[in-house]
């Protein structure tokens, strides 16, 4: 049963190779990495990993307490309360900046501290768990502490400030604040295992914020009222002083006597006419002039006083208007303070939730399924890259440079017990898939070289690769094709072929048998299988350099060529025994046996390279023990096509 790289190539190639990792195990590049094939090959591994992750997630979710969420909402409205810098006009609409600013205020530690104080949460063990009292250290801990080998001491009790800060931090993690600037809405959500506490916190955040904004407005109004009251008192004092000054001015100048000016003018006019009729320098003229001057002075003073009175009256009217304005504004602010309301209105009150929001088992399991699948796929890729065992024919051929000339299916133990070995299965043709594969191998080996390739070397890198089983099976299969076959068991330490044929142990050494043609003829044994002869040697004897160089060896080999159509060498492991290298030089063709899923590809490559350097004519690699169902994903032909089912 032969395969070519093209026949076994998977349909979906991405043409990518694993990167070489100097110290990580990826010492060679994997040719034509097929992601889909890798996932198919590791399907069980992926399913197990995903199942473990999903089960662990389900277990974790089942142990989590239910989480409840409550929500409240506020809407910010324009405030009519003036600031310290305005003149009492409306401050305008709420802007998105205002919304975001207030959200940050509600997220602050100061706000959380006030909330904890308002709701009395500092002493609530659900928010601020009580510290666990330190337990008495055990005997070992006390001994280590006495010897100075342990720095562990008494657990210090957490300070009040530290516990307060921890409570604030825990409370901040229980509620979240978000906003919708377009509608000036602030949303508050609170989560906790206790649904009542969750609703209480959400409503507490809203209530505290409204209370804080109201307090700020009242405080601002109080500051303005105080300022305007002081201004009113100041203006009242100024008005009183102005009124006193006006009263004094009126009284001093008798401005309220309306007849005084008229009488003075009536007296002044005759005196001026009289003055014109008196002679200059007369005493009477001087007396009249003196009286005229007195009257004019009085009139001038009166006019000045009236002008000053008019000014003071105008100033008094102005201050009185200002005083009235201040008092009016003061009255308005006092009315606003009495009717002050928060510029935030709670439009949604948090109710005690009845249905928990978490843990969400379906969502958690879905996430675990997706994450587990991705993780398992990645692990499968790394597992594939780190797996250096013989799996895919393409990988094996690419790394060794040799063709996989046969892939032998793994035989069930029940069949091996029933038929007493693979060679007996060949003789009985019990499993056509295995029999066909062995016959194909014999055909491939027999077609090598001139003369039919009579000396066939069967080797393996290490022990337990199935080399002896293949050698005995090839011998029986070749004999069934009417070839005269001799199987020589050169593995004098393990004696796999000897045990398979249940032959008696050899009594002569390798050198004595191969150096004497007559002794060789006597030592060859017959087997229960027609056309198959068997030759073995004494346990522990060596195929030394002396045996290779002796003259009798050439005669013995020529005699075997004349007598047999195929001589199969069952040899010791190639990397362990130097004798295998010497035997390989005597052969016409060699096959290298590896066990599917067990032989390391690096070891196989090293063996193949060494065999080629030593001059062996390596026909190819035989992959033994291929598990039919598992091997399909590695590019092997489905053995079910050969009726790989035990016949009744």
C-alpha positions as CSV (number, residue, x, y, z in Angstrom):
1,X,0.0,0.0,0.0
2,X,2.0,3.0,-1.2
3,X,1.2,6.7,-1.1
4,X,2.6,9.7,-2.8
5,X,2.9,13.2,-1.3
6,X,0.5,14.5,-3.9
7,X,-2.2,11.9,-3.2
8,X,-2.0,12.6,0.5
9,X,-2.0,16.4,0.3
10,X,-4.9,17.9,2.1
11,X,-7.2,20.1,0.1
12,X,-6.9,23.3,2.1
13,X,-3.2,24.4,2.1
14,X,-2.2,27.8,3.5
15,X,1.4,27.3,2.5
16,X,2.6,28.4,5.9
17,X,5.2,26.7,8.1
18,X,5.8,26.9,11.8
19,X,8.6,29.3,12.7
20,X,11.8,27.8,14.0
21,X,12.2,28.3,17.8
22,X,15.8,27.9,18.8
23,X,15.1,26.5,22.2
24,X,11.4,25.9,22.2
25,X,11.0,22.6,20.5
26,X,10.1,23.8,17.0
27,X,13.5,22.8,15.6
28,X,12.1,22.2,12.1
29,X,9.6,23.9,9.9
30,X,6.4,22.1,9.3
31,X,5.7,22.0,5.5
32,X,2.4,23.1,4.1
33,X,0.6,23.5,7.4
34,X,-3.1,22.7,7.1
35,X,-5.1,24.5,9.8
36,X,-8.3,22.5,9.1
37,X,-6.4,19.2,9.2
38,X,-4.7,20.2,12.5
39,X,-8.0,21.1,14.1
40,X,-9.5,17.8,12.9
41,X,-6.6,15.8,14.3
42,X,-6.9,17.6,17.6
43,X,-10.7,17.5,17.7
44,X,-10.8,15.4,20.9
45,X,-8.2,17.6,22.6
46,X,-10.2,20.7,21.6
47,X,-13.4,19.2,22.8
48,X,-11.8,18.2,26.2
49,X,-10.3,21.7,26.7
50,X,-13.6,23.5,25.8
51,X,-15.6,21.1,28.0
52,X,-13.3,21.7,30.9
53,X,-13.5,25.5,30.5
54,X,-17.3,25.4,30.1
55,X,-17.7,23.1,33.1
56,X,-15.3,25.3,35.2
57,X,-17.3,28.4,34.2
58,X,-20.6,26.7,35.0
59,X,-19.2,25.7,38.4
60,X,-18.0,29.2,39.1
61,X,-21.3,30.7,37.9
62,X,-23.3,28.4,40.1
63,X,-21.3,29.4,43.2
64,X,-21.7,33.2,42.6
65,X,-24.5,34.9,44.6
66,X,-27.2,36.7,42.6
67,X,-26.5,40.4,41.7
68,X,-29.4,42.9,41.6
69,X,-29.4,46.3,39.8
70,X,-31.6,49.3,40.6
71,X,-31.7,52.5,38.6
72,X,-32.8,56.1,39.1
73,X,-32.7,59.1,36.8
74,X,-32.4,62.9,37.2
75,X,-33.1,65.7,34.8
76,X,-31.2,69.0,35.1
77,X,-33.3,72.1,34.7
78,X,-32.3,75.7,34.3
79,X,-32.1,77.5,37.6
80,X,-33.6,81.0,38.3
81,X,-31.4,81.4,41.3
82,X,-28.8,84.1,40.5
83,X,-25.1,83.6,41.0
84,X,-22.9,85.9,42.9
85,X,-21.9,87.8,39.7
86,X,-25.2,88.2,37.9
87,X,-27.9,90.8,38.3
88,X,-30.8,88.4,39.0
89,X,-31.4,87.4,35.4
90,X,-32.0,83.7,34.3
91,X,-28.7,81.9,34.0
92,X,-29.7,80.1,30.8
93,X,-30.2,76.5,29.7
94,X,-28.2,73.6,31.0
95,X,-25.3,72.7,28.6
96,X,-23.6,69.3,28.0
97,X,-20.6,70.6,29.8
98,X,-22.8,71.2,32.9
99,X,-24.1,67.6,32.6
100,X,-20.7,66.1,32.4
101,X,-19.4,68.3,35.3
102,X,-22.2,67.2,37.5
103,X,-21.6,63.5,36.6
104,X,-18.0,63.9,37.7
105,X,-19.2,65.5,41.0
106,X,-21.4,62.5,41.7
107,X,-18.5,60.1,41.0
108,X,-16.1,61.9,43.3
109,X,-14.9,60.5,46.7
110,X,-16.3,63.5,48.5
111,X,-19.8,62.8,47.2
112,X,-19.4,59.1,48.0
113,X,-18.3,60.0,51.6
114,X,-21.3,62.3,52.0
115,X,-23.6,59.5,50.6
116,X,-22.1,57.0,53.1
117,X,-22.7,59.4,55.9
118,X,-26.3,60.2,54.7
119,X,-27.2,56.5,54.4
120,X,-25.2,55.4,57.5
121,X,-23.1,53.0,55.5
122,X,-19.8,53.4,57.3
123,X,-21.0,50.9,59.9
124,X,-22.8,48.7,57.4
125,X,-20.9,45.3,57.2
126,X,-22.2,44.9,53.6
127,X,-20.2,48.0,52.6
128,X,-17.5,48.0,55.3
129,X,-16.9,44.5,56.5
130,X,-15.6,44.2,60.1
131,X,-12.0,43.1,60.3
132,X,-11.5,39.5,61.2
133,X,-9.9,39.1,64.6
134,X,-6.5,37.5,64.3
135,X,-6.4,33.9,65.4
136,X,-3.9,32.4,67.7
137,X,-0.9,31.1,65.7
138,X,-0.3,27.4,65.8
139,X,2.6,25.6,67.2
140,X,4.7,25.6,64.0
141,X,4.1,29.3,63.5
142,X,5.1,30.1,67.1
143,X,8.2,28.0,66.7
144,X,9.3,29.7,63.5
145,X,8.6,33.1,65.0
146,X,10.7,32.2,68.1
147,X,13.6,31.0,65.9
148,X,13.4,34.2,63.8
149,X,12.5,32.2,60.7
150,X,9.1,34.0,60.2
151,X,8.5,37.7,59.9
152,X,4.8,37.1,60.5
153,X,3.5,38.9,63.5
154,X,0.3,39.9,65.0
155,X,-2.2,41.3,62.5
156,X,-2.5,45.0,63.0
157,X,-6.1,46.3,63.4
158,X,-7.1,48.6,60.6
159,X,-7.4,52.2,61.7
160,X,-10.7,54.1,61.6
161,X,-9.5,56.3,58.8
162,X,-8.4,53.3,56.7
163,X,-11.7,51.6,57.3
164,X,-13.5,54.8,56.3
165,X,-11.5,55.1,53.1
166,X,-12.2,51.4,52.3
167,X,-15.9,52.0,52.8
168,X,-15.8,54.9,50.4
169,X,-13.9,52.9,47.8
170,X,-16.4,50.0,48.1
171,X,-19.3,52.3,47.8
172,X,-17.9,54.0,44.7
173,X,-17.7,50.5,43.1
174,X,-21.4,49.9,43.8
175,X,-23.0,52.7,41.7
176,X,-22.3,54.1,38.3
177,X,-23.4,57.5,36.9
178,X,-23.9,58.2,33.2
179,X,-25.5,61.0,31.3
180,X,-27.5,62.0,28.2
181,X,-26.4,65.5,27.4
182,X,-29.0,65.9,24.7
183,X,-31.8,65.6,27.2
184,X,-29.9,66.8,30.3
185,X,-30.6,63.4,31.9
186,X,-28.3,61.8,34.5
187,X,-28.8,58.0,35.0
188,X,-27.8,56.3,38.2
189,X,-27.4,52.5,38.5
190,X,-26.5,50.6,41.6
191,X,-25.6,46.9,41.9
192,X,-25.5,44.7,45.0
193,X,-26.3,41.3,46.3
194,X,-29.0,42.9,48.4
195,X,-31.8,44.3,46.2
196,X,-33.0,46.6,48.9
197,X,-29.6,48.1,49.4
198,X,-29.2,48.5,45.6
199,X,-32.4,50.6,45.4
200,X,-31.5,52.5,48.5
201,X,-28.1,53.5,47.1
202,X,-29.5,54.6,43.7
203,X,-32.2,56.7,45.4
204,X,-29.7,57.9,47.9
205,X,-27.4,59.2,45.1
206,X,-30.2,61.1,43.5
207,X,-31.5,62.5,46.8
208,X,-28.1,63.6,48.0
209,X,-27.4,65.3,44.7
210,X,-30.8,67.2,44.8
211,X,-30.2,68.1,48.4
212,X,-26.7,69.3,47.6
213,X,-27.9,71.5,44.8
214,X,-30.7,72.9,46.9
215,X,-28.2,73.6,49.7
216,X,-25.9,75.4,47.3
217,X,-28.8,77.5,46.0
218,X,-30.0,78.4,49.6
219,X,-26.5,79.3,50.6
220,X,-26.1,81.5,47.5
221,X,-29.4,83.2,48.3
222,X,-28.4,83.7,51.9
223,X,-25.2,85.4,50.8
224,X,-27.0,87.7,48.5
225,X,-29.7,88.5,51.0
226,X,-27.0,89.3,53.6
227,X,-25.2,91.6,51.1
228,X,-28.4,93.4,50.0
229,X,-29.5,93.8,53.7
230,X,-26.2,95.4,54.5
231,X,-26.6,97.6,51.4
232,X,-30.1,98.6,52.4
233,X,-28.9,99.6,55.9
234,X,-26.1,101.6,54.4
235,X,-28.5,103.4,52.0
236,X,-30.9,104.0,54.9
237,X,-28.2,105.7,56.9
238,X,-27.2,107.8,54.0
239,X,-30.8,108.9,53.4
240,X,-31.1,109.9,57.1
241,X,-28.0,112.0,56.9
242,X,-29.1,113.7,53.8
243,X,-32.5,114.5,55.3
244,X,-30.8,116.0,58.4
245,X,-28.5,118.1,56.2
246,X,-31.5,119.4,54.2
247,X,-33.4,120.2,57.3
248,X,-30.5,122.2,58.7
249,X,-30.1,124.0,55.3
250,X,-33.8,125.0,55.3
251,X,-33.8,126.1,58.8
252,X,-30.6,128.1,58.6
253,X,-31.8,129.9,55.5
254,X,-35.5,130.0,56.3
255,X,-36.2,128.5,53.0
256,X,-39.6,127.5,54.0
257,X,-40.6,131.3,54.6
258,X,-42.0,132.0,51.1
259,X,-42.7,135.8,52.0
260,X,-39.2,136.6,53.1
261,X,-37.8,137.0,49.6
262,X,-40.9,139.0,48.5
263,X,-40.6,141.4,51.4
264,X,-36.9,141.9,50.9
265,X,-37.4,142.7,47.2
266,X,-40.3,145.1,48.1
267,X,-37.9,146.9,50.5
268,X,-35.0,146.9,48.1
269,X,-36.8,148.7,45.2
270,X,-37.7,151.9,47.1
271,X,-34.3,152.1,48.6
272,X,-32.7,152.0,45.2
273,X,-34.9,154.8,44.0
274,X,-34.2,156.8,47.1
275,X,-30.5,156.2,46.8
276,X,-30.5,157.9,43.3
277,X,-32.0,161.1,44.9
278,X,-29.4,161.5,47.6
279,X,-26.2,163.5,47.1
280,X,-22.9,161.8,47.1
281,X,-21.1,161.6,50.4
282,X,-24.1,162.4,52.4
283,X,-24.7,160.4,55.6
284,X,-28.2,159.5,54.5
285,X,-26.9,158.1,51.3
286,X,-24.4,155.9,53.2
287,X,-27.2,154.7,55.5
288,X,-29.4,153.7,52.5
289,X,-26.4,152.0,50.7
290,X,-25.6,150.0,53.7
291,X,-29.2,148.7,53.9
292,X,-29.2,147.9,50.2
293,X,-26.0,145.8,50.6
294,X,-27.5,143.9,53.5
295,X,-30.7,143.1,51.6
296,X,-28.7,141.9,48.5
297,X,-26.5,139.7,50.6
298,X,-29.4,138.1,52.2
299,X,-31.0,137.6,48.8
300,X,-27.8,136.0,47.4
301,X,-27.4,133.7,50.4
302,X,-31.0,132.6,50.0
303,X,-30.6,131.9,46.3
304,X,-27.4,129.8,47.0
305,X,-29.2,127.9,49.7
306,X,-32.2,127.2,47.4
307,X,-29.8,125.9,44.8
308,X,-28.1,123.7,47.3
309,X,-31.4,122.5,48.6
310,X,-32.4,121.5,45.0
311,X,-29.2,119.5,44.6
312,X,-29.7,117.7,47.9
313,X,-33.3,117.0,47.0
314,X,-32.2,115.4,43.7
315,X,-29.5,113.3,45.4
316,X,-32.1,112.3,48.0
317,X,-34.5,111.2,45.3
318,X,-31.8,109.2,43.6
319,X,-30.7,107.4,46.8
320,X,-34.3,106.8,47.7
321,X,-34.9,105.0,44.3
322,X,-31.7,103.0,44.9
323,X,-32.9,102.1,48.4
324,X,-36.3,101.1,47.0
325,X,-34.6,98.9,44.4
326,X,-32.4,97.2,46.9
327,X,-35.3,96.6,49.2
328,X,-37.4,95.2,46.3
329,X,-34.6,92.8,45.3
330,X,-34.1,91.8,48.9
331,X,-37.8,91.0,49.2
332,X,-37.6,88.9,45.9
333,X,-34.6,87.0,47.2
334,X,-36.2,86.3,50.5
335,X,-39.3,85.0,48.7
336,X,-37.0,82.8,46.5
337,X,-35.3,81.4,49.5
338,X,-38.6,80.5,51.1
339,X,-39.6,78.7,47.9
340,X,-36.2,77.4,46.8
341,X,-36.1,74.1,44.9
342,X,-33.3,72.0,43.5
343,X,-32.5,72.5,39.8
344,X,-32.4,68.7,39.5
345,X,-35.6,66.7,39.4
346,X,-35.8,62.9,39.9
347,X,-37.8,61.6,37.1
348,X,-37.3,57.9,37.9
349,X,-37.3,56.4,41.4
350,X,-35.3,53.2,41.9
351,X,-37.5,50.3,43.0
352,X,-36.4,47.2,44.7
353,X,-35.4,44.8,41.9
354,X,-37.0,41.4,41.9
355,X,-35.0,39.6,39.2
356,X,-31.2,39.5,39.4
357,X,-29.0,40.6,36.5
358,X,-26.3,38.2,37.2
359,X,-24.6,36.0,37.1
360,X,-25.8,35.5,33.6
361,X,-25.3,31.8,33.1
362,X,-26.1,31.6,29.4
363,X,-24.0,34.6,28.5
364,X,-21.1,33.4,30.7
365,X,-21.2,29.9,29.2
366,X,-21.4,31.4,25.7
367,X,-18.3,33.5,26.4
368,X,-16.6,30.5,27.9
369,X,-17.5,28.4,24.9
370,X,-16.1,31.0,22.4
371,X,-13.0,31.7,24.5
372,X,-12.4,28.1,25.2
373,X,-12.7,27.2,21.5
374,X,-10.2,29.9,20.6
375,X,-7.8,28.9,23.4
376,X,-8.1,25.2,22.6
377,X,-7.4,25.9,18.9
378,X,-4.3,27.9,19.8
379,X,-3.2,25.1,22.1
380,X,-3.9,22.6,19.4
381,X,-1.6,24.5,17.0
382,X,1.2,24.7,19.6
383,X,0.6,21.0,20.4
384,X,0.9,20.1,16.8
385,X,4.0,22.1,16.4
386,X,5.6,20.6,19.5
387,X,4.5,17.1,18.5
388,X,7.7,15.6,16.9
389,X,6.2,12.1,16.5
390,X,5.6,10.5,13.2
391,X,2.1,11.5,12.1
392,X,1.7,12.8,8.6
393,X,3.3,11.2,5.5
394,X,4.0,14.7,4.1
395,X,5.8,15.8,7.2
396,X,7.8,12.5,7.4
397,X,8.8,12.7,3.7
398,X,9.7,16.4,3.9
399,X,12.0,16.0,6.9
400,X,13.7,12.7,6.0
401,X,13.9,13.2,2.2
402,X,12.6,9.6,1.8
403,X,9.3,8.4,0.5
404,X,6.8,6.6,2.7
405,X,6.5,3.4,0.8
406,X,4.0,1.6,3.1
407,X,1.7,2.5,5.9
408,X,0.6,-0.5,8.0
409,X,-2.6,-0.4,10.0
410,X,-2.6,-1.2,13.6
411,X,-3.9,-4.6,14.4
412,X,-6.2,-5.2,17.4
413,X,-4.9,-7.1,20.3
414,X,-7.7,-9.6,20.0
415,X,-6.5,-10.5,16.4
416,X,-2.9,-10.8,17.5
417,X,-3.9,-13.1,20.4
418,X,-6.1,-15.2,18.1
419,X,-3.6,-15.6,15.2
420,X,-0.4,-15.5,17.3
421,X,1.3,-12.6,15.6
422,X,1.1,-10.4,12.4
423,X,2.8,-13.0,10.2
424,X,0.1,-15.5,11.1
425,X,-2.5,-12.9,10.1
426,X,-0.8,-12.6,6.7
427,X,-0.9,-16.4,6.3
428,X,-4.5,-16.5,7.2
429,X,-5.4,-13.3,5.2
430,X,-7.5,-12.4,8.1
431,X,-7.2,-8.6,7.7
432,X,-7.0,-7.6,4.0
433,X,-5.9,-4.1,4.7
434,X,-2.8,-5.2,6.6
435,X,-2.1,-8.0,4.1
436,X,-2.4,-5.7,1.1
437,X,0.0,-3.2,2.8
438,X,2.6,-5.9,3.4
439,X,2.3,-7.3,-0.1
440,X,2.8,-3.7,-1.5
441,X,5.8,-3.4,0.7
442,X,7.3,-6.6,-0.6
443,X,6.6,-5.5,-4.2
444,X,8.3,-2.2,-3.6
445,X,11.4,-3.9,-2.1
446,X,11.6,-6.7,-4.7
447,X,11.5,-4.2,-7.5
448,X,14.7,-2.5,-6.3
449,X,17.9,-3.1,-8.3
450,X,19.1,-5.7,-10.7
451,X,18.5,-9.3,-9.7
452,X,15.4,-8.5,-7.7
453,X,17.1,-6.9,-4.7
454,X,17.6,-10.2,-2.9
455,X,19.2,-9.0,0.4
456,X,16.6,-6.8,2.2
457,X,17.7,-4.8,5.3
458,X,14.8,-4.1,7.8
459,X,15.9,-1.6,10.4
460,X,14.5,1.0,12.8
461,X,15.9,3.9,14.8
462,X,15.1,2.4,18.2
463,X,13.6,-0.7,19.7
464,X,9.8,-1.4,19.8
465,X,9.1,0.1,16.4
466,X,7.6,-3.2,15.0
467,X,10.6,-4.1,12.9
468,X,10.6,-7.8,13.7
469,X,6.8,-8.0,13.1
470,X,7.3,-6.4,9.6
471,X,10.2,-8.7,8.8
472,X,8.3,-11.8,9.6
473,X,5.2,-10.6,7.8
474,X,7.2,-9.7,4.7
475,X,8.8,-13.2,4.7
476,X,5.4,-14.9,4.9
477,X,3.9,-12.5,2.3
478,X,6.8,-13.0,-0.1
479,X,6.5,-16.8,0.3
480,X,2.8,-16.6,-0.5
481,X,3.9,-14.9,-3.8
482,X,5.9,-18.1,-4.6
483,X,9.3,-16.6,-3.5
484,X,11.8,-18.7,-1.6
485,X,12.6,-16.6,1.5
486,X,15.1,-16.7,4.2
487,X,14.6,-14.6,7.3
488,X,17.8,-14.0,9.3
489,X,17.4,-12.7,12.9
490,X,20.5,-10.6,13.5
491,X,18.9,-9.0,16.5
492,X,20.7,-11.4,18.9
493,X,19.8,-9.4,22.0
494,X,16.0,-9.1,21.6
495,X,15.3,-12.0,19.2
496,X,12.0,-10.6,18.0
497,X,11.8,-12.8,14.9
498,X,12.9,-15.9,16.9
499,X,10.1,-15.3,19.3
500,X,7.5,-14.7,16.6
501,X,8.3,-18.0,14.8
502,X,8.7,-19.7,18.2
503,X,12.0,-21.0,16.9
504,X,14.6,-22.6,19.3
505,X,17.4,-20.3,20.3
506,X,20.5,-20.2,18.2
507,X,23.5,-22.2,19.4
508,X,26.2,-20.8,17.1
509,X,27.8,-17.4,16.7
510,X,27.3,-15.1,13.8
511,X,30.9,-15.4,12.7
512,X,31.0,-19.2,12.8
513,X,27.8,-19.6,10.8
514,X,28.5,-17.0,8.1
515,X,32.1,-18.0,7.8
516,X,31.3,-21.7,7.0
517,X,28.9,-22.6,4.1
518,X,28.4,-26.1,5.4
519,X,27.6,-24.9,8.9
520,X,25.3,-22.3,7.4
521,X,23.3,-25.0,5.6
522,X,23.0,-27.0,8.8
523,X,21.9,-24.0,10.9
524,X,19.1,-22.9,8.6
525,X,15.7,-24.0,10.1
526,X,12.4,-24.6,8.5
527,X,9.2,-22.8,9.6
528,X,5.5,-23.7,9.6
529,X,5.1,-21.5,6.7
530,X,5.9,-23.0,3.3
531,X,8.7,-21.2,1.4
532,X,10.0,-19.5,4.5
533,X,13.3,-20.6,6.2
534,X,14.8,-19.1,9.3
535,X,18.3,-18.5,10.6
536,X,19.2,-17.2,14.1
537,X,22.3,-17.1,16.2
538,X,23.5,-17.5,19.8
539,X,22.3,-14.8,22.1
540,X,24.9,-12.1,22.5
541,X,27.1,-13.0,19.6
542,X,28.3,-10.1,17.5
543,X,28.6,-9.3,13.8
544,X,32.1,-7.9,14.2
545,X,34.5,-6.3,11.7
546,X,36.4,-9.6,11.7
547,X,33.3,-11.4,10.5
548,X,32.8,-8.8,7.7
549,X,36.4,-9.2,6.5
550,X,36.6,-13.0,6.6
551,X,36.7,-14.8,3.3
552,X,34.0,-17.3,4.1
553,X,31.3,-14.5,4.4
554,X,31.4,-13.8,0.7
555,X,30.9,-17.5,-0.1
556,X,28.1,-17.8,2.3
557,X,26.3,-14.8,0.9
558,X,26.7,-16.2,-2.7
559,X,25.3,-19.5,-1.5
560,X,22.2,-17.7,0.0
561,X,21.7,-15.7,-3.2
562,X,21.6,-18.9,-5.3
563,X,19.3,-20.7,-2.9
564,X,16.8,-17.9,-2.0
565,X,14.8,-15.3,-3.9
566,X,14.8,-12.9,-1.0
567,X,16.9,-12.8,2.2
568,X,15.5,-10.5,4.9
569,X,17.7,-9.1,7.6
570,X,16.0,-8.4,11.0
571,X,18.5,-6.1,12.5
572,X,19.2,-4.5,15.8
573,X,18.1,-0.8,16.3
574,X,20.2,1.3,14.0
575,X,21.1,4.1,16.4
576,X,22.0,1.7,19.2
577,X,24.0,-1.0,17.4
578,X,26.9,-0.5,15.0
579,X,26.3,-4.0,13.8
580,X,23.3,-2.7,11.9
581,X,25.5,-0.4,9.8
582,X,27.7,-3.3,8.9
583,X,24.8,-5.5,8.0
584,X,23.3,-2.7,5.9
585,X,26.4,-2.6,3.7
586,X,25.7,-6.2,2.8
587,X,22.2,-5.6,1.7
588,X,20.8,-4.7,-1.7
589,X,18.1,-2.5,-0.3
590,X,16.9,-1.3,3.1
591,X,13.7,-0.1,4.6
592,X,13.4,2.1,7.7
593,X,10.6,1.2,10.1
594,X,8.9,3.8,12.3
595,X,5.8,3.5,14.6
596,X,3.0,5.9,13.9
597,X,2.4,8.3,16.8
598,X,5.5,7.1,18.7
599,X,8.7,7.5,16.7
600,X,10.2,11.0,17.0
601,X,10.7,12.6,13.6
602,X,14.1,14.0,14.6
603,X,15.3,10.6,15.5
604,X,13.8,9.2,12.3
605,X,15.5,11.9,10.2
606,X,18.8,11.3,12.0
607,X,18.6,7.6,11.2
608,X,17.7,8.1,7.6
609,X,20.6,10.5,7.1
610,X,23.1,8.2,8.8
611,X,21.9,5.2,6.7
612,X,22.4,7.2,3.5
613,X,25.8,8.5,4.5
614,X,26.9,4.9,5.3
615,X,26.0,3.9,1.7
616,X,22.7,2.0,2.4
617,X,20.3,1.9,-0.5
618,X,17.2,3.0,1.4
619,X,14.0,2.2,-0.5
620,X,11.9,4.2,1.8
621,X,10.1,4.5,5.2
622,X,7.5,2.1,6.5
623,X,5.0,3.6,9.0
624,X,3.8,0.9,11.3
625,X,0.8,0.8,13.7
626,X,-1.3,3.4,11.9
627,X,-4.7,3.8,13.7
628,X,-7.2,3.9,10.9
629,X,-9.8,6.3,12.4
630,X,-7.3,8.7,13.8
631,X,-4.9,8.6,10.8
632,X,-7.5,9.8,8.3
633,X,-7.0,13.4,9.4
634,X,-3.2,13.0,8.8
635,X,-3.7,12.2,5.1
636,X,-3.8,8.4,5.2
637,X,-6.2,6.4,3.1
638,X,-9.3,5.1,4.9
639,X,-8.5,1.5,5.6
640,X,-12.2,0.7,5.8
641,X,-12.0,0.6,2.0
642,X,-10.1,-2.6,2.4
643,X,-12.7,-4.2,4.6
644,X,-10.6,-3.5,7.8
645,X,-13.1,-5.5,9.9
646,X,-12.5,-8.9,11.4
647,X,-14.2,-11.5,9.3
648,X,-16.5,-13.9,11.0
